[in-house]
Amino acid sequence: MSDKLHRFSLENLHVRGEWVSLKTTWKEIQKTADYPEPLRHVLGEALAAISLLAESLKFDGSLILQIRGTQPVTMLVVQASSEGTVRAIAHWNGELPKGATFNELFGAGTMVISVENNPKAGQNKGERYQSLVSLDGETLADCLKEYFAQSEQLSTRLWLAADDDCVAGMMLQSLPPDGESDIKSNQDHWNHATLLADTLKDEELLTLDAQELLHRLYHEEDLRLYDPQPIKFKCTCSPEKIDSAIYSLGEKEATELLKEHGSISVDCEFCNTKYNIDDIDLKRIFIEDDSFSLPNTPNLDGSKTLH
Ligand SMILES: [Zn+2]
């Protein structure tokens, strides 16, 4: 299993963590579009980040990190499901300046992290949560560091790395203090754990396996490494979701599109699957089933191309 995520804990430091490495998944995603550097690098880091965040949150559905930029990168979306699948996409205009920084890629952008629970999920069915993240940091990990520092959550940091063959990341999170007296020692433990993690080089994140990497950082601590979980590329598009996207256009507009082009073609840019809607499909969508109900996540996060 080359693509996996390990949970771990530093028991004596009251810190939990995750480590992820994706190779096959990253290759699959790079096949869907010819992402130029330095966007490819940021997309890879975002993919590692969403994998780590998905494992740390409780949800039954999708976790989405989306950046809307001004120029030259106008959109970046990475999505993880509670089933251990991920997908990613980015849109850009023209040539990207060599060595452009994170901020230079997106301009005056905004980042949103959202959780969308499945309509049929248990306790939180159909619920959505959104958090706005400032793009002030110099890297994606910096932005997320600020976000965690400002939110009410537990101290959390991510270390991310990407090259053409691999994306990898590590996350540390301080556990809640047991009592008042533990707040200071908790902070000391957190500082110690993150100071060591800050010595990590990208190359180490990308090449060492979990055991080697954690031994290199924390061989003096009480480390517990849990069994790995697989992560893989899988798109969540489906004929049903395309039907609902067409339905959301409205019958008039969909019929006009169909008249104009003979059929409606919808491309999923996450996986390059092409869906064709003809007049029989349109009848099925609008006439035969008036009670057609929209699923919770009908949109394709900007991936939809109608022509
Ligand atoms: Zn797809």
Boltz pocket constraint, residues with backbone or C-beta under 6 A from the ligand:
constraints:
  - pocket:
      binder: B
      contacts: [[A, 235], [A, 236], [A, 237], [A, 268], [A, 269], [A, 270], [A, 271], [A, 272], [A, 273]]
      max_distance: 6.0
